[in-house]
Amino acid sequence: MASSLDSREKLLTDIDDKVLLCAICMERFKSPKILPCHHTFCEHCLTKWVKANNGQLICPTCKIQWPLPSGGVPAITSNRFLNDLLEVISSNARPESIAETVCEGCKKSAKYWCGDCGGHFYCNLCIQTHKVATVLRDHEPMTIAEYNEKMSTQHFRMTQPRFCGNHRSTKLEFYCDTCQVPICLRCTVVDHPSRNHEMLSLESALEKYMPDMKAYSLKIAQKVSDLKLRKDRACGVRQDLDVNRSTAEQQINTLCEKLIDEIKKQQMKMLGQVDDIYIPKCKQSDANIELHTGT
């Protein structure tokens, strides 16, 4: 059993580290938008990408160009599956140790935590009321010390009960495969009737989509590796460019120094030739002047 939990915890960690990473910014998705080619990116990353490509929507991964909606990048379809997954992870990512917090009811120092209430904290007095309430009799609160110990495992954080966004007192129990959203029992009657929607239990949905998530995880891990390899190659090219530039500058400076020395030698030689012509003629001219002046 321990190895099974360890394996599941590792898978959840891989999902958080790989499946939920944007291929552009290499950080966790923020407002993920999915393109028709099924590649997903952050909304702000796509906005910058489109701007850099002169307003064209070209997938950064497969390079296929898609028509940009009239509303721009915000109008691109959101990846609802990843949005739900992000919400689950974010809502359960509390600090791993709670040294001091306050009761949800009276704001006194909290001594207990109840995951069945949606992750609420209670003081010694309020927890007694919680324990005797008929509608809460199935809840299993724990002390702060127990909470701190369990919060050290990602498996615990990821498997805590989640409550419906439309019916906040009702736990999520089903997955509407038609709408690709987790729902509660009340939703199956009101918003997602079974005659029009295909229902799955959360466990069945996990089994159905886990292979895809594993495949996505492997693909993303491969892409991360490819990107790292490309980055290393680019860094190598940049280093080669720096070395080549330095070498070229040194060669140019050496050549120029040689040319300057040669030019100076030619300069001195030509000036000497001028003097060789000038001095004798100058002496002859001076002699002629003395002859004609009789001095």
Secondary structure, 3 states (H helix, E strand, C coil): CHHHHHHHHHHHHHHHHHHCECCCCCCECCCEEECCCCCEEEHHHHHHHHHHCCCCEECCCCCCEECCCCCCHHHCCECHHHHHHHHHHHHHCCCCCCCCCECCCCCCECCEEEHHHCCEEECHHHHHHHHHCHHHCCCCCEEHHHHHHHCCCHHHHHCCCCECCCCCCCEEEEEECCCCEEEEHHHHHHCCCCCCCCEEEHHHHHHHHHHHHHHHHHHHHHHHHHHHHHHHHHHHHHHHHHHHHHHHHHHHHHHHHHHHHHHHHHHHHHHHHHHHHHHHHHHHHHHHHHHHHCC
